[in-house]
Structure formats: C-alpha cells, structure tokens
Amino acid sequence: MLRKTPLQKPRQFFRQWREHLKLTQDRALERLEGWSQSKLSRVESGATIWNAYDLADLQQAYGVSDYLLLNVDPSKEGEVVDLLQLINEKNREQAIRVLKALNS
C-alpha cells in the first residue's frame, strides 16, 4: 500500500527580509503593485504557495536577490549574511573563485 506523503512547502524568508528592511506590511504593499495585505500575509506564512511572478515582485520590491529571499535568513546576523548581500551576478564568478582558493 502506497502512502501519500504531504507536499513540503518551499522554504523562504520573505517575512524575515521585509522585517530586516524595516518595512511594515503596509510599506511593502506600496512597493508590491496589485498585492493585497491578505496575499502578502498568506505568502509570508506559507499558507499560499508562491510562484515565479510573486518571487520576482518581492525581489524587485525588496531589492534582494531571489537566492537571498529563498536561502538566507537575515535575522541570523553575521559576516556571512553581510557578505552574501554584496555578491551579485556581476561579481558572482569572482566570489566563487576566491572561496575556492581559500578552501585549497
């Protein structure tokens, strides 16, 4: 007999990034065109599964990369989080080379 396993909600740190940026939901909604307070609340809590368009909206509104929104909890303060915020598409390859060199 096969058992259904519940779908795992995608991990994300949308609320943590909003709070880290010192944005209330109202202030965030000013940047999120077409979003309601209930949608933002549901997406942040995981009650609604977000899609690629939602992720792009949040990325633009918060000025934070999709990688950081999905993988880095900014409430965990520290040098690593600060350094990750500095890495962007332009300097990503250079950052990877430096980290690999440090590991050698």
N, CA, C and O atoms as CSV, one atom per row, in Angstrom:
chain,resi,resn,atom,element,x,y,z
A,1,MET,N,N,0.836,-1.186,0.000
A,1,MET,CA,C,0.000,0.000,0.000
A,1,MET,C,C,0.885,1.256,0.000
A,1,MET,O,O,1.773,1.401,0.840
A,2,LEU,N,N,0.632,2.139,-0.935
A,2,LEU,CA,C,1.397,3.374,-1.027
A,2,LEU,C,C,0.789,4.433,-0.133
A,2,LEU,O,O,-0.423,4.644,-0.105
A,3,ARG,N,N,1.664,5.083,0.589
A,3,ARG,CA,C,1.207,6.186,1.432
A,3,ARG,C,C,1.544,7.497,0.749
A,3,ARG,O,O,2.631,7.672,0.197
A,4,LYS,N,N,0.612,8.391,0.798
A,4,LYS,CA,C,0.881,9.724,0.268
A,4,LYS,C,C,1.673,10.507,1.302
A,4,LYS,O,O,1.324,10.543,2.482
A,5,THR,N,N,2.726,11.121,0.842
A,5,THR,CA,C,3.472,11.994,1.738
A,5,THR,C,C,3.028,13.423,1.460
A,5,THR,O,O,2.837,13.804,0.305
A,6,PRO,N,N,2.865,14.203,2.503
A,6,PRO,CA,C,2.420,15.584,2.281
A,6,PRO,C,C,3.483,16.367,1.521
A,6,PRO,O,O,4.682,16.148,1.693
A,7,LEU,N,N,3.021,17.279,0.682
A,7,LEU,CA,C,3.951,18.136,-0.035
A,7,LEU,C,C,4.660,19.054,0.950
A,7,LEU,O,O,4.039,19.634,1.841
A,8,GLN,N,N,5.940,19.173,0.779
A,8,GLN,CA,C,6.701,20.068,1.650
A,8,GLN,C,C,6.613,21.477,1.077
A,8,GLN,O,O,6.823,21.688,-0.117
A,9,LYS,N,N,6.306,22.419,1.928
A,9,LYS,CA,C,6.238,23.812,1.489
A,9,LYS,C,C,7.643,24.294,1.170
A,9,LYS,O,O,8.584,23.994,1.903
A,10,PRO,N,N,7.794,25.043,0.077
A,10,PRO,CA,C,9.106,25.594,-0.236
A,10,PRO,C,C,9.562,26.538,0.878
A,10,PRO,O,O,8.794,27.375,1.352
A,11,ARG,N,N,10.795,26.392,1.278
A,11,ARG,CA,C,11.342,27.273,2.319
A,11,ARG,C,C,11.592,28.642,1.712
A,11,ARG,O,O,12.013,28.761,0.562
A,12,GLN,N,N,11.332,29.658,2.494
A,12,GLN,CA,C,11.584,31.032,2.047
A,12,GLN,C,C,11.687,31.935,3.268
A,12,GLN,O,O,11.253,31.578,4.364
A,13,PHE,N,N,12.263,33.100,3.060
A,13,PHE,CA,C,12.476,34.053,4.150
A,13,PHE,C,C,11.904,35.431,3.790
A,13,PHE,O,O,12.520,36.462,4.060
A,14,PHE,N,N,10.717,35.426,3.177
A,14,PHE,CA,C,10.109,36.682,2.729
A,14,PHE,C,C,9.821,37.623,3.897
A,14,PHE,O,O,10.199,38.794,3.855
A,15,ARG,N,N,9.160,37.124,4.934
A,15,ARG,CA,C,8.820,37.971,6.076
A,15,ARG,C,C,10.083,38.470,6.762
A,15,ARG,O,O,10.164,39.639,7.138
A,16,GLN,N,N,11.066,37.595,6.925
A,16,GLN,CA,C,12.297,37.978,7.601
A,16,GLN,C,C,13.015,39.101,6.847
A,16,GLN,O,O,13.557,40.019,7.464
A,17,TRP,N,N,13.018,39.026,5.510
A,17,TRP,CA,C,13.654,40.086,4.734
A,17,TRP,C,C,12.875,41.391,4.839
A,17,TRP,O,O,13.469,42.463,4.949
A,18,ARG,N,N,11.537,41.303,4.806
A,18,ARG,CA,C,10.733,42.522,4.948
A,18,ARG,C,C,11.033,43.187,6.286
A,18,ARG,O,O,11.240,44.398,6.356
A,19,GLU,N,N,11.053,42.393,7.332
A,19,GLU,CA,C,11.327,42.939,8.665
A,19,GLU,C,C,12.763,43.448,8.775
A,19,GLU,O,O,13.008,44.474,9.410
A,20,HIS,N,N,13.706,42.746,8.166
A,20,HIS,CA,C,15.106,43.178,8.173
A,20,HIS,C,C,15.260,44.545,7.503
A,20,HIS,O,O,16.079,45.366,7.914
A,21,LEU,N,N,14.459,44.766,6.471
A,21,LEU,CA,C,14.479,46.046,5.764
A,21,LEU,C,C,13.645,47.116,6.467
A,21,LEU,O,O,13.501,48.236,5.978
A,22,LYS,N,N,13.097,46.740,7.630
A,22,LYS,CA,C,12.285,47.637,8.454
A,22,LYS,C,C,11.050,48.143,7.703
A,22,LYS,O,O,10.672,49.309,7.807
A,23,LEU,N,N,10.435,47.231,6.944
A,23,LEU,CA,C,9.209,47.552,6.222
A,23,LEU,C,C,8.020,46.932,6.934
A,23,LEU,O,O,8.034,45.743,7.252
A,24,THR,N,N,7.000,47.724,7.184
A,24,THR,CA,C,5.740,47.158,7.653
A,24,THR,C,C,5.060,46.521,6.440
A,24,THR,O,O,5.490,46.723,5.304
A,25,GLN,N,N,3.999,45.752,6.684
A,25,GLN,CA,C,3.271,45.198,5.549
A,25,GLN,C,C,2.710,46.321,4.681
A,25,GLN,O,O,2.719,46.215,3.454
A,26,ASP,N,N,2.227,47.381,5.294
A,26,ASP,CA,C,1.679,48.499,4.524
A,26,ASP,C,C,2.731,49.135,3.618
A,26,ASP,O,O,2.455,49.454,2.462
A,27,ARG,N,N,3.942,49.316,4.156
A,27,ARG,CA,C,5.020,49.910,3.355
A,27,ARG,C,C,5.441,48.966,2.231
A,27,ARG,O,O,5.719,49.405,1.115
A,28,ALA,N,N,5.485,47.677,2.528
A,28,ALA,CA,C,5.827,46.691,1.498
A,28,ALA,C,C,4.782,46.689,0.391
A,28,ALA,O,O,5.115,46.581,-0.789
A,29,LEU,N,N,3.514,46.809,0.782
A,29,LEU,CA,C,2.435,46.794,-0.206
A,29,LEU,C,C,2.497,47.994,-1.145
A,29,LEU,O,O,2.029,47.914,-2.281
A,30,GLU,N,N,3.068,49.103,-0.686
A,30,GLU,CA,C,3.252,50.254,-1.557
A,30,GLU,C,C,4.198,49.916,-2.708
A,30,GLU,O,O,4.126,50.518,-3.780
A,31,ARG,N,N,5.083,48.945,-2.475
A,31,ARG,CA,C,6.055,48.524,-3.484
A,31,ARG,C,C,5.581,47.317,-4.288
A,31,ARG,O,O,6.139,47.013,-5.343
A,32,LEU,N,N,4.564,46.636,-3.798
A,32,LEU,CA,C,4.076,45.407,-4.435
A,32,LEU,C,C,2.766,45.698,-5.164
A,32,LEU,O,O,1.681,45.544,-4.603
A,33,GLU,N,N,2.882,46.114,-6.404
A,33,GLU,CA,C,1.717,46.507,-7.198
A,33,GLU,C,C,0.758,45.326,-7.381
A,33,GLU,O,O,1.146,44.242,-7.817
A,34,GLY,N,N,-0.504,45.577,-7.032
A,34,GLY,CA,C,-1.531,44.563,-7.224
A,34,GLY,C,C,-1.652,43.550,-6.098
A,34,GLY,O,O,-2.501,42.662,-6.162
A,35,TRP,N,N,-0.823,43.663,-5.070
A,35,TRP,CA,C,-0.880,42.728,-3.948
A,35,TRP,C,C,-1.829,43.273,-2.874
A,35,TRP,O,O,-1.897,44.481,-2.642
A,36,SER,N,N,-2.544,42.378,-2.237
A,36,SER,CA,C,-3.378,42.756,-1.092
A,36,SER,C,C,-2.642,42.377,0.188
A,36,SER,O,O,-1.679,41.611,0.165
A,37,GLN,N,N,-3.109,42.922,1.291
A,37,GLN,CA,C,-2.497,42.583,2.580
A,37,GLN,C,C,-2.660,41.100,2.862
A,37,GLN,O,O,-1.756,40.468,3.408
A,38,SER,N,N,-3.810,40.538,2.492
A,38,SER,CA,C,-4.039,39.114,2.768
A,38,SER,C,C,-3.119,38.236,1.915
A,38,SER,O,O,-2.652,37.197,2.383
A,39,LYS,N,N,-2.857,38.642,0.670
A,39,LYS,CA,C,-1.937,37.851,-0.165
A,39,LYS,C,C,-0.537,37.874,0.427
A,39,LYS,O,O,0.105,36.830,0.538
A,40,LEU,N,N,-0.057,39.052,0.810
A,40,LEU,CA,C,1.280,39.155,1.393
A,40,LEU,C,C,1.371,38.300,2.651
A,40,LEU,O,O,2.348,37.575,2.843
A,41,SER,N,N,0.373,38.380,3.495
A,41,SER,CA,C,0.357,37.606,4.729
A,41,SER,C,C,0.375,36.100,4.437
A,41,SER,O,O,1.115,35.352,5.075
A,42,ARG,N,N,-0.437,35.662,3.478
A,42,ARG,CA,C,-0.506,34.233,3.133
A,42,ARG,C,C,0.799,33.736,2.521
A,42,ARG,O,O,1.249,32.631,2.825
A,43,VAL,N,N,1.409,34.551,1.660
A,43,VAL,CA,C,2.679,34.155,1.031
A,43,VAL,C,C,3.772,34.074,2.092
A,43,VAL,O,O,4.554,33.123,2.110
A,44,GLU,N,N,3.829,35.078,2.980
A,44,GLU,CA,C,4.852,35.079,4.029
A,44,GLU,C,C,4.700,33.905,4.987
A,44,GLU,O,O,5.696,33.331,5.426
A,45,SER,N,N,3.477,33.547,5.310
A,45,SER,CA,C,3.246,32.475,6.285
A,45,SER,C,C,3.336,31.089,5.666
A,45,SER,O,O,3.417,30.088,6.378
A,46,GLY,N,N,3.320,31.032,4.337
A,46,GLY,CA,C,3.347,29.736,3.676
A,46,GLY,C,C,1.963,29.148,3.458
A,46,GLY,O,O,1.840,28.023,2.975
A,47,ALA,N,N,0.918,29.894,3.807
A,47,ALA,CA,C,-0.450,29.414,3.606
A,47,ALA,C,C,-0.785,29.344,2.118
A,47,ALA,O,O,-1.620,28.540,1.704
A,48,THR,N,N,-0.138,30.179,1.322
A,48,THR,CA,C,-0.270,30.166,-0.131
A,48,THR,C,C,1.103,29.897,-0.712
A,48,THR,O,O,2.086,30.525,-0.319
A,49,ILE,N,N,1.169,28.971,-1.640
A,49,ILE,CA,C,2.448,28.689,-2.284
A,49,ILE,C,C,2.700,29.776,-3.327
A,49,ILE,O,O,1.848,30.050,-4.173
A,50,TRP,N,N,3.853,30.378,-3.258
A,50,TRP,CA,C,4.217,31.463,-4.154
A,50,TRP,C,C,4.645,30.888,-5.501
A,50,TRP,O,O,4.968,29.706,-5.613
A,51,ASN,N,N,4.641,31.751,-6.526
A,51,ASN,CA,C,5.097,31.339,-7.848
A,51,ASN,C,C,6.233,32.252,-8.308
A,51,ASN,O,O,6.658,33.141,-7.570
A,52,ALA,N,N,6.715,32.032,-9.507
A,52,ALA,CA,C,7.856,32.794,-10.019
A,52,ALA,C,C,7.539,34.287,-10.130
A,52,ALA,O,O,8.417,35.123,-9.921
A,53,TYR,N,N,6.296,34.621,-10.455
A,53,TYR,CA,C,5.911,36.033,-10.554
A,53,TYR,C,C,5.929,36.687,-9.171
A,53,TYR,O,O,6.382,37.821,-9.021
A,54,ASP,N,N,5.436,35.970,-8.169
A,54,ASP,CA,C,5.463,36.501,-6.802
A,54,ASP,C,C,6.905,36.737,-6.361
A,54,ASP,O,O,7.223,37.773,-5.777
A,55,LEU,N,N,7.772,35.769,-6.645
A,55,LEU,CA,C,9.175,35.885,-6.264
A,55,LEU,C,C,9.815,37.094,-6.942
A,55,LEU,O,O,10.559,37.841,-6.307
A,56,ALA,N,N,9.530,37.288,-8.228
A,56,ALA,CA,C,10.077,38.443,-8.953
A,56,ALA,C,C,9.562,39.754,-8.364
A,56,ALA,O,O,10.316,40.719,-8.239
A,57,ASP,N,N,8.279,39.792,-8.000
A,57,ASP,CA,C,7.713,41.001,-7.373
A,57,ASP,C,C,8.425,41.312,-6.063
A,57,ASP,O,O,8.787,42.462,-5.811
A,58,LEU,N,N,8.629,40.297,-5.228
A,58,LEU,CA,C,9.287,40.500,-3.935
A,58,LEU,C,C,10.742,40.907,-4.123
A,58,LEU,O,O,11.251,41.770,-3.409
A,59,GLN,N,N,11.397,40.289,-5.075
A,59,GLN,CA,C,12.797,40.618,-5.358
A,59,GLN,C,C,12.928,42.086,-5.740
A,59,GLN,O,O,13.823,42.779,-5.256
A,60,GLN,N,N,12.040,42.559,-6.604
A,60,GLN,CA,C,12.093,43.956,-7.034
A,60,GLN,C,C,11.701,44.897,-5.885
A,60,GLN,O,O,12.341,45.929,-5.684
A,61,ALA,N,N,10.673,44.548,-5.149
A,61,ALA,CA,C,10.187,45.413,-4.070
A,61,ALA,C,C,11.209,45.556,-2.948
A,61,ALA,O,O,11.353,46.634,-2.372
A,62,TYR,N,N,11.919,44.476,-2.635
A,62,TYR,CA,C,12.852,44.491,-1.512
A,62,TYR,C,C,14.287,44.765,-1.943
A,62,TYR,O,O,15.142,45.032,-1.098
A,63,GLY,N,N,14.565,44.702,-3.242
A,63,GLY,CA,C,15.929,44.922,-3.717
A,63,GLY,C,C,16.878,43.837,-3.244
A,63,GLY,O,O,18.054,44.089,-2.981
A,64,VAL,N,N,16.348,42.626,-3.140
A,64,VAL,CA,C,17.114,41.484,-2.634
A,64,VAL,C,C,17.028,40.376,-3.672
A,64,VAL,O,O,15.968,40.163,-4.261
A,65,SER,N,N,18.127,39.669,-3.904
A,65,SER,CA,C,18.126,38.616,-4.918
A,65,SER,C,C,17.202,37.470,-4.531
A,65,SER,O,O,16.903,37.259,-3.356
A,66,ASP,N,N,16.761,36.742,-5.536
A,66,ASP,CA,C,15.912,35.582,-5.267
A,66,ASP,C,C,16.656,34.552,-4.423
A,66,ASP,O,O,16.051,33.882,-3.586
A,67,TYR,N,N,17.961,34.421,-4.636
A,67,TYR,CA,C,18.746,33.479,-3.832
A,67,TYR,C,C,18.655,33.829,-2.345
A,67,TYR,O,O,18.433,32.955,-1.507
A,68,LEU,N,N,18.827,35.099,-2.030
A,68,LEU,CA,C,18.765,35.506,-0.629
A,68,LEU,C,C,17.360,35.336,-0.055
A,68,LEU,O,O,17.206,34.873,1.075
A,69,LEU,N,N,16.334,35.706,-0.824
A,69,LEU,CA,C,14.957,35.558,-0.346
A,69,LEU,C,C,14.623,34.108,-0.007
A,69,LEU,O,O,13.850,33.839,0.912
A,70,LEU,N,N,15.209,33.183,-0.755
A,70,LEU,CA,C,14.882,31.771,-0.579
A,70,LEU,C,C,15.826,31.012,0.348
A,70,LEU,O,O,15.460,29.969,0.891
A,71,ASN,N,N,17.035,31.531,0.530
A,71,ASN,CA,C,18.042,30.724,1.226
A,71,ASN,C,C,18.694,31.345,2.451
A,71,ASN,O,O,19.328,30.636,3.232
A,72,VAL,N,N,18.556,32.635,2.636
A,72,VAL,CA,C,19.287,33.298,3.714
A,72,VAL,C,C,18.318,34.007,4.651
A,72,VAL,O,O,17.542,34.866,4.235
A,73,ASP,N,N,18.379,33.635,5.908
A,73,ASP,CA,C,17.569,34.285,6.936
A,73,ASP,C,C,18.352,35.491,7.456
A,73,ASP,O,O,19.343,35.321,8.165
A,74,PRO,N,N,17.917,36.710,7.111
A,74,PRO,CA,C,18.685,37.885,7.515
A,74,PRO,C,C,18.630,38.159,9.012
A,74,PRO,O,O,19.404,38.969,9.522
A,75,SER,N,N,17.728,37.493,9.718
A,75,SER,CA,C,17.667,37.695,11.165
A,75,SER,C,C,18.829,36.984,11.855
A,75,SER,O,O,19.094,37.220,13.033
A,76,LYS,N,N,19.516,36.121,11.123
A,76,LYS,CA,C,20.727,35.480,11.629
A,76,LYS,C,C,21.890,36.376,11.240
A,76,LYS,O,O,22.576,36.135,10.247
A,77,GLU,N,N,22.094,37.390,12.021
A,77,GLU,CA,C,23.106,38.398,11.727
A,77,GLU,C,C,24.494,37.775,11.691
A,77,GLU,O,O,24.761,36.778,12.363
A,78,GLY,N,N,25.347,38.361,10.920
A,78,GLY,CA,C,26.721,37.894,10.878
A,78,GLY,C,C,27.416,38.297,9.600
A,78,GLY,O,O,26.792,38.782,8.656
A,79,GLU,N,N,28.718,38.088,9.586
A,79,GLU,CA,C,29.527,38.488,8.447
A,79,GLU,C,C,29.142,37.744,7.178
A,79,GLU,O,O,29.165,38.324,6.092
A,80,VAL,N,N,28.789,36.469,7.297
A,80,VAL,CA,C,28.459,35.692,6.104
A,80,VAL,C,C,27.233,36.273,5.413
A,80,VAL,O,O,27.234,36.437,4.193
A,81,VAL,N,N,26.195,36.585,6.168
A,81,VAL,CA,C,24.999,37.182,5.577
A,81,VAL,C,C,25.342,38.524,4.957
A,81,VAL,O,O,24.884,38.835,3.857
A,82,ASP,N,N,26.141,39.321,5.647
A,82,ASP,CA,C,26.532,40.618,5.106
A,82,ASP,C,C,27.301,40.462,3.798
A,82,ASP,O,O,27.076,41.214,2.850
A,83,LEU,N,N,28.203,39.492,3.747
A,83,LEU,CA,C,28.977,39.267,2.534
A,83,LEU,C,C,28.108,38.742,1.397
A,83,LEU,O,O,28.297,39.133,0.245
A,84,LEU,N,N,27.164,37.869,1.705
A,84,LEU,CA,C,26.276,37.339,0.663
A,84,LEU,C,C,25.481,38.457,0.005
A,84,LEU,O,O,25.184,38.383,-1.188
A,85,GLN,N,N,25.136,39.485,0.760
A,85,GLN,CA,C,24.372,40.593,0.199
A,85,GLN,C,C,25.196,41.370,-0.825
A,85,GLN,O,O,24.638,42.024,-1.706
A,86,LEU,N,N,26.520,41.300,-0.712
A,86,LEU,CA,C,27.388,42.024,-1.636
A,86,LEU,C,C,27.587,41.286,-2.954
A,86,LEU,O,O,27.978,41.889,-3.954
A,87,ILE,N,N,27.318,39.979,-2.956
A,87,ILE,CA,C,27.534,39.180,-4.161
A,87,ILE,C,C,26.339,39.349,-5.090
A,87,ILE,O,O,25.193,39.123,-4.701
A,88,ASN,N,N,26.625,39.743,-6.305
A,88,ASN,CA,C,25.574,39.865,-7.304
A,88,ASN,C,C,26.017,39.138,-8.568
A,88,ASN,O,O,27.083,38.522,-8.585
A,89,GLU,N,N,25.228,39.201,-9.606
A,89,GLU,CA,C,25.541,38.482,-10.841
A,89,GLU,C,C,26.878,38.922,-11.431
A,89,GLU,O,O,27.598,38.104,-12.003
A,90,LYS,N,N,27.217,40.195,-11.300
A,90,LYS,CA,C,28.444,40.705,-11.896
A,90,LYS,C,C,29.694,40.152,-11.225
A,90,LYS,O,O,30.690,39.881,-11.896
A,91,ASN,N,N,29.650,39.981,-9.899
A,91,ASN,CA,C,30.855,39.535,-9.206
A,91,ASN,C,C,30.741,38.121,-8.643
A,91,ASN,O,O,31.587,37.698,-7.854
A,92,ARG,N,N,29.712,37.396,-9.036
A,92,ARG,CA,C,29.478,36.049,-8.515
A,92,ARG,C,C,30.637,35.107,-8.840
A,92,ARG,O,O,31.129,34.401,-7.960
A,93,GLU,N,N,31.070,35.096,-10.091
A,93,GLU,CA,C,32.158,34.192,-10.500
A,93,GLU,C,C,33.442,34.507,-9.741
A,93,GLU,O,O,34.160,33.596,-9.326
A,94,GLN,N,N,33.729,35.773,-9.561
A,94,GLN,CA,C,34.921,36.174,-8.818
A,94,GLN,C,C,34.818,35.708,-7.367
A,94,GLN,O,O,35.798,35.220,-6.805
A,95,ALA,N,N,33.657,35.852,-6.764
A,95,ALA,CA,C,33.458,35.417,-5.379
A,95,ALA,C,C,33.655,33.909,-5.257
A,95,ALA,O,O,34.250,33.437,-4.287
A,96,ILE,N,N,33.164,33.158,-6.223
A,96,ILE,CA,C,33.326,31.696,-6.198
A,96,ILE,C,C,34.803,31.327,-6.307
A,96,ILE,O,O,35.275,30.440,-5.596
A,97,ARG,N,N,35.537,32.006,-7.195
A,97,ARG,CA,C,36.984,31.722,-7.331
A,97,ARG,C,C,37.724,32.014,-6.022
A,97,ARG,O,O,38.591,31.243,-5.611
A,98,VAL,N,N,37.382,33.123,-5.373
A,98,VAL,CA,C,38.032,33.468,-4.109
A,98,VAL,C,C,37.745,32.417,-3.041
A,98,VAL,O,O,38.650,31.987,-2.326
A,99,LEU,N,N,36.483,32.007,-2.937
A,99,LEU,CA,C,36.123,30.998,-1.929
A,99,LEU,C,C,36.810,29.660,-2.215
A,99,LEU,O,O,37.260,28.984,-1.290
A,100,LYS,N,N,36.890,29.283,-3.472
A,100,LYS,CA,C,37.579,28.030,-3.825
A,100,LYS,C,C,39.063,28.130,-3.482
A,100,LYS,O,O,39.659,27.163,-3.007
A,101,ALA,N,N,39.654,29.287,-3.722
A,101,ALA,CA,C,41.089,29.478,-3.419
A,101,ALA,C,C,41.333,29.389,-1.916
A,101,ALA,O,O,42.352,28.849,-1.484
A,102,LEU,N,N,40.409,29.911,-1.120
A,102,LEU,CA,C,40.550,29.831,0.325
A,102,LEU,C,C,40.443,28.404,0.827
A,102,LEU,O,O,41.037,28.043,1.844
A,103,ASN,N,N,39.687,27.603,0.110
A,103,ASN,CA,C,39.469,26.217,0.501
A,103,ASN,C,C,40.632,25.319,0.098
A,103,ASN,O,O,40.727,24.189,0.578
A,104,SER,N,N,41.517,25.794,-0.772
A,104,SER,CA,C,42.652,24.983,-1.272
A,104,SER,C,C,43.755,24.861,-0.247
A,104,SER,O,O,44.772,24.217,-0.507
